[in-house]
Amino acid sequence: MSVIVEQLNEIEHYVRHGGFRDLWNLIEGHEALPKSEDDISDWICRQLQSRLNNGSVVDREIQVERPKSRGVGTRIDLTATSPTATHPVGTARVIAEAKLLNNRSLYTALSDQLVRQYLQPAALHHGIYLVYWVNPEQRPTAWTMKGPADQMELIGELQQQADSLKDLEIVPFLLDISRPST
């Protein structure tokens, strides 16, 4: 998990220094809009896969369960699997649930999705709750839910949720995808 978090820090650095263009719809004469949560997660998956060259595999949208009465079922946003340096060789697996800041389930998905729907059924203990942050002044007018205005307040609340979970190690991570201030 620490390797993935370090890579997310590196990705954020890249975003701040020009990579934000990959995450925004920037059309002259139109309001700048962040890409969809799925498009951003696809991009993050490609970034992680290209940065991890130690036999790790980063997957996107692994199906966990397929309810008979509903569409495609419940899906994981990102899964990173890597061989361990143990004898015998095993694998380490981390699941990440990602939400764009304006998602209605921003405050509930850590426990409802990441823990109850993904980690517990898979008998895993490590997860990352990845939130795509956009500065308040850059949030689109079309967003019905604007999201919290303060990064520290949000990360504090998510960290409290993570800390309250017994026998699980959850890292809330705010990935700032904001455009540079002009």
ChimeraX commands (.cxc) that place a marker at each C-alpha (Angstrom):
marker #1 position 0.00,0.00,0.00 radius 0.5
marker #1 position 2.83,2.40,0.78 radius 0.5
marker #1 position 4.20,1.96,-2.75 radius 0.5
marker #1 position 0.83,2.88,-4.27 radius 0.5
marker #1 position 0.47,5.91,-2.00 radius 0.5
marker #1 position 3.98,7.06,-2.96 radius 0.5
marker #1 position 3.09,6.67,-6.63 radius 0.5
marker #1 position -0.11,8.67,-6.10 radius 0.5
marker #1 position 2.04,11.45,-4.62 radius 0.5
marker #1 position 4.24,11.32,-7.73 radius 0.5
marker #1 position 1.17,11.38,-9.98 radius 0.5
marker #1 position -0.16,14.43,-8.13 radius 0.5
marker #1 position 3.20,16.16,-8.67 radius 0.5
marker #1 position 2.91,15.37,-12.39 radius 0.5
marker #1 position -0.66,16.72,-12.47 radius 0.5
marker #1 position 0.45,20.00,-10.84 radius 0.5
marker #1 position 3.16,20.45,-13.46 radius 0.5
marker #1 position 1.09,20.09,-16.62 radius 0.5
marker #1 position -0.52,16.67,-16.38 radius 0.5
marker #1 position -3.84,18.27,-15.36 radius 0.5
marker #1 position -4.59,18.65,-19.09 radius 0.5
marker #1 position -5.16,14.89,-19.28 radius 0.5
marker #1 position -7.88,15.16,-16.62 radius 0.5
marker #1 position -9.88,18.14,-17.86 radius 0.5
marker #1 position -12.07,18.89,-20.84 radius 0.5
marker #1 position -10.59,22.19,-21.95 radius 0.5
marker #1 position -12.52,23.55,-24.92 radius 0.5
marker #1 position -12.01,27.19,-25.83 radius 0.5
marker #1 position -15.15,29.21,-25.27 radius 0.5
marker #1 position -16.61,26.66,-22.83 radius 0.5
marker #1 position -16.36,26.19,-19.09 radius 0.5
marker #1 position -13.45,23.90,-18.15 radius 0.5
marker #1 position -14.79,20.62,-16.81 radius 0.5
marker #1 position -12.96,17.82,-15.02 radius 0.5
marker #1 position -13.30,14.53,-16.85 radius 0.5
marker #1 position -15.63,11.91,-15.43 radius 0.5
marker #1 position -14.70,9.86,-12.37 radius 0.5
marker #1 position -14.34,6.80,-14.62 radius 0.5
marker #1 position -12.08,8.61,-17.11 radius 0.5
marker #1 position -9.86,9.89,-14.31 radius 0.5
marker #1 position -9.66,6.42,-12.77 radius 0.5
marker #1 position -8.74,4.94,-16.17 radius 0.5
marker #1 position -5.93,7.51,-16.44 radius 0.5
marker #1 position -4.74,6.79,-12.87 radius 0.5
marker #1 position -4.69,3.08,-13.66 radius 0.5
marker #1 position -2.50,3.67,-16.74 radius 0.5
marker #1 position -0.19,5.95,-14.74 radius 0.5
marker #1 position 0.23,3.42,-11.95 radius 0.5
marker #1 position 0.80,0.54,-14.35 radius 0.5
marker #1 position 3.51,2.44,-16.23 radius 0.5
marker #1 position 5.26,3.40,-12.96 radius 0.5
marker #1 position 5.24,-0.03,-11.32 radius 0.5
marker #1 position 7.80,-2.20,-13.07 radius 0.5
marker #1 position 8.30,-4.83,-10.39 radius 0.5
marker #1 position 5.82,-7.38,-11.70 radius 0.5
marker #1 position 2.86,-5.50,-10.24 radius 0.5
marker #1 position -0.45,-5.48,-12.01 radius 0.5
marker #1 position -2.96,-2.64,-11.73 radius 0.5
marker #1 position -6.49,-3.56,-12.77 radius 0.5
marker #1 position -9.51,-1.43,-13.32 radius 0.5
marker #1 position -13.11,-2.36,-12.64 radius 0.5
marker #1 position -12.73,-5.95,-11.44 radius 0.5
marker #1 position -16.18,-7.46,-10.94 radius 0.5
marker #1 position -16.78,-8.56,-7.36 radius 0.5
marker #1 position -20.34,-9.84,-7.54 radius 0.5
marker #1 position -23.02,-10.01,-10.19 radius 0.5
marker #1 position -26.52,-9.63,-8.82 radius 0.5
marker #1 position -29.06,-11.49,-10.93 radius 0.5
marker #1 position -31.59,-8.68,-10.90 radius 0.5
marker #1 position -29.34,-5.73,-11.78 radius 0.5
marker #1 position -26.93,-4.75,-14.54 radius 0.5
marker #1 position -23.23,-5.51,-14.36 radius 0.5
marker #1 position -22.93,-5.64,-10.59 radius 0.5
marker #1 position -20.59,-4.10,-8.07 radius 0.5
marker #1 position -17.17,-3.17,-9.34 radius 0.5
marker #1 position -13.86,-2.14,-7.81 radius 0.5
marker #1 position -12.27,1.05,-9.16 radius 0.5
marker #1 position -8.60,0.01,-8.90 radius 0.5
marker #1 position -6.77,-3.07,-7.68 radius 0.5
marker #1 position -2.99,-3.28,-7.39 radius 0.5
marker #1 position -1.44,-6.72,-7.02 radius 0.5
marker #1 position 2.26,-7.29,-6.51 radius 0.5
marker #1 position 4.48,-10.28,-5.73 radius 0.5
marker #1 position 5.90,-10.27,-2.22 radius 0.5
marker #1 position 9.51,-10.84,-1.24 radius 0.5
marker #1 position 8.59,-13.76,1.00 radius 0.5
marker #1 position 9.32,-17.44,0.86 radius 0.5
marker #1 position 7.28,-18.88,-0.65 radius 0.5
marker #1 position 6.45,-15.95,-2.89 radius 0.5
marker #1 position 2.96,-14.63,-2.30 radius 0.5
marker #1 position 1.03,-11.61,-3.47 radius 0.5
marker #1 position 0.00,-8.36,-1.85 radius 0.5
marker #1 position -3.24,-6.77,-2.99 radius 0.5
marker #1 position -4.64,-3.30,-2.38 radius 0.5
marker #1 position -8.08,-2.12,-3.46 radius 0.5
marker #1 position -8.84,1.55,-4.14 radius 0.5
marker #1 position -12.27,3.11,-4.28 radius 0.5
marker #1 position -12.26,6.43,-6.14 radius 0.5
marker #1 position -14.72,9.30,-5.99 radius 0.5
marker #1 position -14.80,12.65,-7.69 radius 0.5
marker #1 position -15.35,15.36,-5.10 radius 0.5
marker #1 position -18.93,16.01,-6.20 radius 0.5
marker #1 position -20.07,12.39,-5.79 radius 0.5
marker #1 position -23.16,12.09,-3.58 radius 0.5
marker #1 position -21.63,9.13,-1.71 radius 0.5
marker #1 position -18.36,10.92,-0.94 radius 0.5
marker #1 position -18.84,10.61,2.83 radius 0.5
marker #1 position -20.29,7.08,2.88 radius 0.5
marker #1 position -18.34,5.17,0.21 radius 0.5
marker #1 position -15.30,4.51,2.41 radius 0.5
marker #1 position -17.26,2.21,4.70 radius 0.5
marker #1 position -20.18,1.24,2.44 radius 0.5
marker #1 position -18.28,0.45,-0.73 radius 0.5
marker #1 position -14.59,0.04,0.01 radius 0.5
marker #1 position -15.02,-1.93,3.23 radius 0.5
marker #1 position -18.38,-3.70,3.04 radius 0.5
marker #1 position -18.62,-4.39,-0.69 radius 0.5
marker #1 position -14.98,-4.94,-1.62 radius 0.5
marker #1 position -12.52,-5.60,1.21 radius 0.5
marker #1 position -14.68,-7.81,3.43 radius 0.5
marker #1 position -15.97,-10.16,0.68 radius 0.5
marker #1 position -12.42,-10.55,-0.65 radius 0.5
marker #1 position -10.99,-11.06,2.89 radius 0.5
marker #1 position -8.55,-8.18,2.33 radius 0.5
marker #1 position -7.36,-5.70,4.93 radius 0.5
marker #1 position -5.74,-2.86,2.97 radius 0.5
marker #1 position -7.49,-0.19,0.96 radius 0.5
marker #1 position -7.15,3.32,-0.38 radius 0.5
marker #1 position -10.04,5.76,-0.52 radius 0.5
marker #1 position -9.03,8.00,-3.41 radius 0.5
marker #1 position -10.84,11.34,-3.75 radius 0.5
marker #1 position -10.29,13.51,-6.82 radius 0.5
marker #1 position -10.11,17.04,-5.40 radius 0.5
marker #1 position -10.96,20.19,-7.37 radius 0.5
marker #1 position -10.39,23.63,-5.85 radius 0.5
marker #1 position -13.71,25.39,-5.04 radius 0.5
marker #1 position -13.18,28.20,-7.56 radius 0.5
marker #1 position -12.69,25.65,-10.38 radius 0.5
marker #1 position -15.76,23.54,-9.69 radius 0.5
marker #1 position -18.18,23.55,-12.62 radius 0.5
marker #1 position -21.44,25.44,-12.33 radius 0.5
marker #1 position -23.24,22.29,-13.54 radius 0.5
marker #1 position -22.23,20.32,-10.43 radius 0.5
marker #1 position -25.34,19.98,-8.28 radius 0.5
marker #1 position -23.23,18.90,-5.31 radius 0.5
marker #1 position -20.19,21.12,-5.04 radius 0.5
marker #1 position -18.42,19.13,-2.32 radius 0.5
marker #1 position -16.54,20.39,0.73 radius 0.5
marker #1 position -14.52,23.59,0.47 radius 0.5
marker #1 position -11.63,22.69,2.78 radius 0.5
marker #1 position -9.12,19.91,1.98 radius 0.5
marker #1 position -7.88,19.54,5.54 radius 0.5
marker #1 position -11.39,19.27,6.92 radius 0.5
marker #1 position -12.30,16.58,4.37 radius 0.5
marker #1 position -9.14,14.53,4.89 radius 0.5
marker #1 position -9.63,14.82,8.66 radius 0.5
marker #1 position -13.16,13.46,8.47 radius 0.5
marker #1 position -12.16,10.61,6.14 radius 0.5
marker #1 position -9.17,9.77,8.36 radius 0.5
marker #1 position -11.50,9.54,11.37 radius 0.5
marker #1 position -13.68,7.10,9.44 radius 0.5
marker #1 position -10.62,5.03,8.48 radius 0.5
marker #1 position -9.26,5.05,12.04 radius 0.5
marker #1 position -12.56,3.76,13.41 radius 0.5
marker #1 position -12.32,0.53,11.38 radius 0.5
marker #1 position -10.89,-2.38,13.32 radius 0.5
marker #1 position -8.39,-4.77,11.70 radius 0.5
marker #1 position -8.31,-2.73,8.47 radius 0.5
marker #1 position -5.73,-0.33,7.14 radius 0.5
marker #1 position -7.44,2.30,5.01 radius 0.5
marker #1 position -5.60,5.33,3.64 radius 0.5
marker #1 position -7.76,8.26,2.53 radius 0.5
marker #1 position -5.92,10.12,-0.24 radius 0.5
marker #1 position -6.98,13.41,-1.82 radius 0.5
marker #1 position -5.51,13.64,-5.32 radius 0.5
marker #1 position -5.62,17.31,-6.31 radius 0.5
marker #1 position -6.51,17.47,-10.00 radius 0.5
marker #1 position -7.05,21.24,-9.97 radius 0.5
marker #1 position -5.67,23.38,-12.76 radius 0.5
marker #1 position -2.82,25.73,-11.82 radius 0.5
marker #1 position -3.93,29.19,-10.73 radius 0.5
marker #1 position -3.40,31.84,-13.36 radius 0.5
marker link #1:1,2 radius 0.2
marker link #1:2,3 radius 0.2
marker link #1:3,4 radius 0.2
marker link #1:4,5 radius 0.2
marker link #1:5,6 radius 0.2
marker link #1:6,7 radius 0.2
marker link #1:7,8 radius 0.2
marker link #1:8,9 radius 0.2
marker link #1:9,10 radius 0.2
marker link #1:10,11 radius 0.2
marker link #1:11,12 radius 0.2
marker link #1:12,13 radius 0.2
marker link #1:13,14 radius 0.2
marker link #1:14,15 radius 0.2
marker link #1:15,16 radius 0.2
marker link #1:16,17 radius 0.2
marker link #1:17,18 radius 0.2
marker link #1:18,19 radius 0.2
marker link #1:19,20 radius 0.2
marker link #1:20,21 radius 0.2
marker link #1:21,22 radius 0.2
marker link #1:22,23 radius 0.2
marker link #1:23,24 radius 0.2
marker link #1:24,25 radius 0.2
marker link #1:25,26 radius 0.2
marker link #1:26,27 radius 0.2
marker link #1:27,28 radius 0.2
marker link #1:28,29 radius 0.2
marker link #1:29,30 radius 0.2
marker link #1:30,31 radius 0.2
marker link #1:31,32 radius 0.2
marker link #1:32,33 radius 0.2
marker link #1:33,34 radius 0.2
marker link #1:34,35 radius 0.2
marker link #1:35,36 radius 0.2
marker link #1:36,37 radius 0.2
marker link #1:37,38 radius 0.2
marker link #1:38,39 radius 0.2
marker link #1:39,40 radius 0.2
marker link #1:40,41 radius 0.2
marker link #1:41,42 radius 0.2
marker link #1:42,43 radius 0.2
marker link #1:43,44 radius 0.2
marker link #1:44,45 radius 0.2
marker link #1:45,46 radius 0.2
marker link #1:46,47 radius 0.2
marker link #1:47,48 radius 0.2
marker link #1:48,49 radius 0.2
marker link #1:49,50 radius 0.2
marker link #1:50,51 radius 0.2
marker link #1:51,52 radius 0.2
marker link #1:52,53 radius 0.2
marker link #1:53,54 radius 0.2
marker link #1:54,55 radius 0.2
marker link #1:55,56 radius 0.2
marker link #1:56,57 radius 0.2
marker link #1:57,58 radius 0.2
marker link #1:58,59 radius 0.2
marker link #1:59,60 radius 0.2
marker link #1:60,61 radius 0.2
marker link #1:61,62 radius 0.2
marker link #1:62,63 radius 0.2
marker link #1:63,64 radius 0.2
marker link #1:64,65 radius 0.2
marker link #1:65,66 radius 0.2
marker link #1:66,67 radius 0.2
marker link #1:67,68 radius 0.2
marker link #1:68,69 radius 0.2
marker link #1:69,70 radius 0.2
marker link #1:70,71 radius 0.2
marker link #1:71,72 radius 0.2
marker link #1:72,73 radius 0.2
marker link #1:73,74 radius 0.2
marker link #1:74,75 radius 0.2
marker link #1:75,76 radius 0.2
marker link #1:76,77 radius 0.2
marker link #1:77,78 radius 0.2
marker link #1:78,79 radius 0.2
marker link #1:79,80 radius 0.2
marker link #1:80,81 radius 0.2
marker link #1:81,82 radius 0.2
marker link #1:82,83 radius 0.2
marker link #1:83,84 radius 0.2
marker link #1:84,85 radius 0.2
marker link #1:85,86 radius 0.2
marker link #1:86,87 radius 0.2
marker link #1:87,88 radius 0.2
marker link #1:88,89 radius 0.2
marker link #1:89,90 radius 0.2
marker link #1:90,91 radius 0.2
marker link #1:91,92 radius 0.2
marker link #1:92,93 radius 0.2
marker link #1:93,94 radius 0.2
marker link #1:94,95 radius 0.2
marker link #1:95,96 radius 0.2
marker link #1:96,97 radius 0.2
marker link #1:97,98 radius 0.2
marker link #1:98,99 radius 0.2
marker link #1:99,100 radius 0.2
marker link #1:100,101 radius 0.2
marker link #1:101,102 radius 0.2
marker link #1:102,103 radius 0.2
marker link #1:103,104 radius 0.2
marker link #1:104,105 radius 0.2
marker link #1:105,106 radius 0.2
marker link #1:106,107 radius 0.2
marker link #1:107,108 radius 0.2
marker link #1:108,109 radius 0.2
marker link #1:109,110 radius 0.2
marker link #1:110,111 radius 0.2
marker link #1:111,112 radius 0.2
marker link #1:112,113 radius 0.2
marker link #1:113,114 radius 0.2
marker link #1:114,115 radius 0.2
marker link #1:115,116 radius 0.2
marker link #1:116,117 radius 0.2
marker link #1:117,118 radius 0.2
marker link #1:118,119 radius 0.2
marker link #1:119,120 radius 0.2
marker link #1:120,121 radius 0.2
marker link #1:121,122 radius 0.2
marker link #1:122,123 radius 0.2
marker link #1:123,124 radius 0.2
marker link #1:124,125 radius 0.2
marker link #1:125,126 radius 0.2
marker link #1:126,127 radius 0.2
marker link #1:127,128 radius 0.2
marker link #1:128,129 radius 0.2
marker link #1:129,130 radius 0.2
marker link #1:130,131 radius 0.2
marker link #1:131,132 radius 0.2
marker link #1:132,133 radius 0.2
marker link #1:133,134 radius 0.2
marker link #1:134,135 radius 0.2
marker link #1:135,136 radius 0.2
marker link #1:136,137 radius 0.2
marker link #1:137,138 radius 0.2
marker link #1:138,139 radius 0.2
marker link #1:139,140 radius 0.2
marker link #1:140,141 radius 0.2
marker link #1:141,142 radius 0.2
marker link #1:142,143 radius 0.2
marker link #1:143,144 radius 0.2
marker link #1:144,145 radius 0.2
marker link #1:145,146 radius 0.2
marker link #1:146,147 radius 0.2
marker link #1:147,148 radius 0.2
marker link #1:148,149 radius 0.2
marker link #1:149,150 radius 0.2
marker link #1:150,151 radius 0.2
marker link #1:151,152 radius 0.2
marker link #1:152,153 radius 0.2
marker link #1:153,154 radius 0.2
marker link #1:154,155 radius 0.2
marker link #1:155,156 radius 0.2
marker link #1:156,157 radius 0.2
marker link #1:157,158 radius 0.2
marker link #1:158,159 radius 0.2
marker link #1:159,160 radius 0.2
marker link #1:160,161 radius 0.2
marker link #1:161,162 radius 0.2
marker link #1:162,163 radius 0.2
marker link #1:163,164 radius 0.2
marker link #1:164,165 radius 0.2
marker link #1:165,166 radius 0.2
marker link #1:166,167 radius 0.2
marker link #1:167,168 radius 0.2
marker link #1:168,169 radius 0.2
marker link #1:169,170 radius 0.2
marker link #1:170,171 radius 0.2
marker link #1:171,172 radius 0.2
marker link #1:172,173 radius 0.2
marker link #1:173,174 radius 0.2
marker link #1:174,175 radius 0.2
marker link #1:175,176 radius 0.2
marker link #1:176,177 radius 0.2
marker link #1:177,178 radius 0.2
marker link #1:178,179 radius 0.2
marker link #1:179,180 radius 0.2
marker link #1:180,181 radius 0.2
marker link #1:181,182 radius 0.2
view
